[in-house]
Amino acid sequence: MTHTKMLEAYPKDLGGVDRDKLAECIEACFECSQTCTACADACLSEDMVAELTKCIRTNLDCADICLTVGNALSRHTGYDANLTRAFLEACATACKACGDECASHADQHEHCRICAEACRRCEQACRDLLASLG
């Protein structure tokens, strides 16, 4: 995992942040962002695209938030625990909303099932990192 190697190479202390949970969260955020982007695109290819408008919007919002949070978590200089908590809460909230929306279509669309799973993993990774921050 590249994120783990980069965290190990960071020249200063991470301020007591659990490196494993941080690496898992960064990885989950980037995976979720890519999966949500792909799911939105797949939804656009469905014959029933008009019925998937909310799913597409939720996918794109979640993708943007996950990408931003993954990037923010990758930066450690000038670390602000309060800002990190807010980022993680927002990401977990977006992932829950997107996971719920995609799950409602999962029986009809495999891409929504896959996306819901990625959202659940990312939501959990954000919550795990949040809990470790104390």
Secondary structure, 3 states (H helix, E strand, C coil): CHHHHHHHHCCCCCCCCCHHHHHHHHHHHHHHHHHHHHHHHHHHHCCCHHHHHHHHHHHHHHHHHHHHHHHHHCCCCCCCHHHHHHHHHHHHHHHHHHHHHHHCCCCCCHHHHHHHHHHHHHHHHHHHHHHHHC
